[in-house]
């Protein structure tokens, strides 16, 4: 009798736990992520063109600049704009390459920095110098390894500004290439965007990505730039936006012509080091978003162990019914969201990527408390 009672208890506990995790997942998917999935992009009746300063920080990026800078310089934009490239202590041919570009493109402004800023790791110092040198109020940021998806990138991003808007969030996917690693990297990038873009559309912006990000110069000045995070290697995009963005001053641009494209890492080791650096800033988010993002991540991590446990100890028919509801809901949201972000080729694999997320958190979770390297990028 005691053994039977114990089995019943385990069955009830495992079913309740799995049900609770599934319900939590459904709340995130339908309550938040559906904002991106079912977003109705509408063309503005009256477009506008503001003066814009595009800023790129580069360090030993001669190869990437040679490939990608023309895509920024050849933007179709009728209003005043400039491109500022901050060359931060490069040891390759970056300086000479930029000087050659300057001969043809008079709107290119070159800032050569030949020293490090003591106690300010990462690229916050060169980016701050670039912002200081900017002539225009609207700043549009991207990286040396990124190229605009179209010649209308600049126009589409700045067109999101209207009265009250001070931050514009864009999307920066990776180029589609054959191979499993490319798909894993692209799915992780998409999954991150699913979160920060959906939260922004729900009126809770918490981060942006420096590959495609815009904000106003005065907003930067009013918040004393990066002074609060100068001691951290990263955070020039996500932590700054976490501090200054709110539901009334932030807009999102989902037009594929406004995306920026970059090459994914070629080896798992390079990707691992990149993600370690990115995740090291998460601990500095506001308490609200640490709780929201942490709860979602924990539910992903626990979902499949809870599913297997419930299958073993509880009524498998009820367990599979709950699984099916979550599976169908997630499939719909994933399909519509991937469609929005031009990642539809990943949809056939989303259920495998969903299982992969358990391993993903096992691999990258230590980066949250591990001290990051003090590198530039």
N, C-alpha and C positions, 0 to 999 in steps of 0.2 A: 504493500500500500504506500509506504514512504517513497519507494522508487517510482511508482506511478505518479504520485504527487509531484515529485521532483521533475519528471519528464514533462508534466503538464505546465509546471512553472517555467521551465526553460522554453517550452513552446510559446507560452504567452509573452514572456519577456522578449524573445527574439522577434516575434511578430509585431509587438508594440514598437520595438526599436526600429525595425525595418520600415514600418508604416510611418513613424515620425520622421525619419530621414527622407523618405519618399515625399511626404507632404511638404517638408521644408524645401526640397528640390523643386517641387511644383510651384511653390510660392515664388521662388526666385525666377523660374522660367516664365511663368505667366504674369507675375507682378512687375518684374524688372526687365528681363531680357526680351520680352515681347515688344517693348518700346522700340528696339532696333529692328526686330523681325518684321513688324507691321508698320514701320515708319513710312509715311507718305511724303516723298520728296516733291515739293512744289516749286516750280520756277517763279521767281519774283517778277511781278508785273513791270516793275521799273528797276533796272539795274543801276549800279553806281560804281564809280571808280575813285578810290582814294589814293593819295600818294603812299607808297609802300617801300620799306627798307627790308630787303631779303638779307639774312645773315647766315653765313656758313663758317664754322670753325674747323680748321684743318691742321693736322700734325702728321707729317710724313705721308701725305695723301696724294702725291703727284699722279699716280696711276688712276685713282678714282676721280680726281678732278679733271684729268684729260678726257675721261669717258663721260662724265656726268655734267660738268659745268656748262657745256653748250646747251643742254636741255633747260637750264635755268636762264641762260643769257638770251635764248631765242623765244622767250615768252611773248605772246601777242597781248600787249597791254598798252592802251593809249595814254594813260595818265603817267604822272611823274613816278619813277621808281628807280631804285639803285640796288646793286648787289655788293654787299660788303663781305669779303673773305678775310678772316683773321687767321693769318699764318703763324701758328704758335710754336716757335722754336723748332721748325722742321730741319731735319738733317739730310733730306733728299733734295730733289729738284723742284720742290713746290714753289719756291720763290721765283725761279727762272720761268717756270711754266706760267705762273700768274702774270708775270711781266709781259710774256708773249700775248696772252689773252688781252691784256690792257691796251696793247697797240691797236687792236681791232674794236674793242668794246669800251667806249669812254665811260659808260655807266658803271663799270667795275671799279670798286674802291678796294685797295689792298692795304691791310694793316699788318705789318710785320712785327711780331713780338719776339725778342731774342733773349728773354729771361723768364724764369719761373716765378710764380707768386708764392712766397714762403707761407706755409700753413693753409694754402687753398688748393687742394688736390682736384683732379678732374678738369673739366673744361669751363667751369664757372667764371674763372678769371678772364680767359679770352672772350667768352661770350659777353661778359659785362663790358669789356672794352669795345666790342662790336656795337653793343647797344648805345654806349656813350657816343660813339662816332656817327650813329645813325642820324640822318637829316629828317626823317619822317616819323610820325606818331605811330603808325601801324607797322609792327614788326612781324615778319614771316620767317620762321626758322626751319632749316632742314640740315642734313648732314652731307659731308663730302661724298659718302658712298651711296647717296640717293639721287635719283633722277625723277623729275616730274613725269607723271603718266601722260600728260598732254601739254600742248602749248598754251592751254587755258588755266593751268594750275593757279597761277597768281591771281587771275581775275576771279575764279570761282571761290578761292579762299577769302579774299578781301570783301567779296560781295555779301558775305554773311554778316558784316558789320552794319548795325543799325543803332539808333539811339539806345543807350544803356548797355550795349554789348562791348565787353573789354577782352574777352578770351574766345578764340575759335579753335576747336579741336578737329583735326583731320585724321586720316588713316594712312599708314605707311606699310603696305604689304611687302612680302618678299617675292622675287621673281620665281615663277613656276619652273622647276627643273625635274628631271627624272630622279628617282631614288627615294628610299624610305625616310632618310634624314631630312630631306627637303620638305616632305609632307609633314613630318613631326614638327619642324620649326614653323612652318606656315600655319599649322593648326594651333600651335601654342600662341602665335601672334594674333591669329583670328580670335581665339578664345579670350585673350587679354582685351582685345578691342570690343568683343561682345560685352564685356563687363564695363569698361570705362565709358564707352559710347552710350550704352543702355542707361547707366546711372546718370549720365549727363542729360539724356533725353527725359529722364524721370525727375529732373530738377535737382540731382545730387552729384554734380561733377566732382571728381576726386583726383584725376590725373590726366596728363597728356603725354604724348610721345614726341621727342625732339626731332624725329624724322619729318614731322609734318604738324607744325604747331604755330599759332599766331596769338599775339596779345599786344596790348597797347604799351607804348614806352612809358607813359605817365603812370600806369599801373605798376610797372617795374620800379619806378622811382619812388612812388608813394609807399611801397612796401620794403624800401631799403634794399632792393635787389635780392641777392642771395646771401645777405649778411647772416641770416639765421642758420644757414646750412653750409657755410663756407668750409667748415671742417670736414665735411663728408665728401667722398670721392664722386658720388652721383647726386641725383636729386635736382639737377638744373631744369628738368622738365616735370617729372611727376610730383616732387615735393613742393616745387614752387606753385604749380597749379593747385595742389592740395590746399595750399595756404590762401590763394587769392581768388579762386573760382567759387561762384555760388549760382543758385538757380536762376537769378535774374541777369547776370552779366556774362553768361556763357552760351555759345552757339555751337552747333555741330554741322559739319559739311560731309555729306555722304555721296556726293557726285563722283563717279569713277574718274572723271577728268581732273579731279582735284586730289587724287591719290599721289603719293610718291612711291617709287619702287627701288628696292635695294637687293643686293645679292645675299643669299643666306650663307651661313657658315658651312664650310665644306667637311669639317670633322666634328664628331661628337664632343671631343675635348674642347675645341674652340667655342662651341655653343654652350657647353657647361660653364666655362669661365665667364662668358658673356651674361648668362642668366644668373650666375652667382652675384655678379656686380649689380644687376638690375634688382634682384630680390633683397639685397642688403638694405635698401631704402624703405621697404615696407613697414618696418618697425617704427618709423618716424611719422606715419600717417596719423591723422586725428583719430581719437578713440572711437568715434562713430564708425569710421570706415575700416579700422582694424577689426572691429567686431563684425561688421557686415561681410567683409571679404573673408575674414577668418572662419566665420560660421559656414559660409558657402564652400570654402576649400575643405573644411573638416567633413562636411556632408558628402563631398565627392570622394574623399579618402575612405570614409567608413561605408559607403554605399554597397560595394560588392562584397566585402566581408560580412556585412549585415544580411545581405541577400542570401549568401550561401548558408549562413547560420540558420536563417529562418526556413530555408528549404529543408534543412536536415531535421530541425526540431519542431516545425509547425506544419500546418496544413498546406501542402505544396500548391494546391489549386488556388487558395486565397493569396498566397505569396505571388504566384505567377500573374494573377489578376492585377495586383498592385504594381508589379513590375511592368505589365503591359500598359497600364495607364501612364506611368512615367515615361516609358519607352516611346510611345506614340506622341506624347506631348513634347518630349525633347526632340524627336525627329522632325516635327513640324517647325518648332522654333529654330532648330539648327538649319533646316533647309531655307527658310525665309531669310535668316540672318546671313547665311553664306551667299545667298542671292544678292542681298544688299551690298555685300563687300566683295563681290566678284570672286568668290572662292567656291563656286558650285562643284568643282571637280573633287573637292574634299568630302562631299556629302556621302558618297558611297561608302566611305571609311569611317564615318563619324562614330559608329557604335564601337569600333575597335579603338579609336582614339579615346572614347569615354572610359574604356577599361584601362587604357594606357595612363590615364590621369592618376590612377592609384600609384603606379610606379613613378610617375613624374614627381609627385609630392614626396615620395620616399627619397628620391635623388636630390631634389632641390630644396627641401625644407630646411636642412642645416644652414643654408645661406642666410636665413632670416636672423640667426643669432651669431653666425661666424663673422669675424671682423674682415671687411673687404680689403682687397689690395688697393694701394694708393696710386692707381694708374690713371692715365690722362683721360681716356675715352669713357 
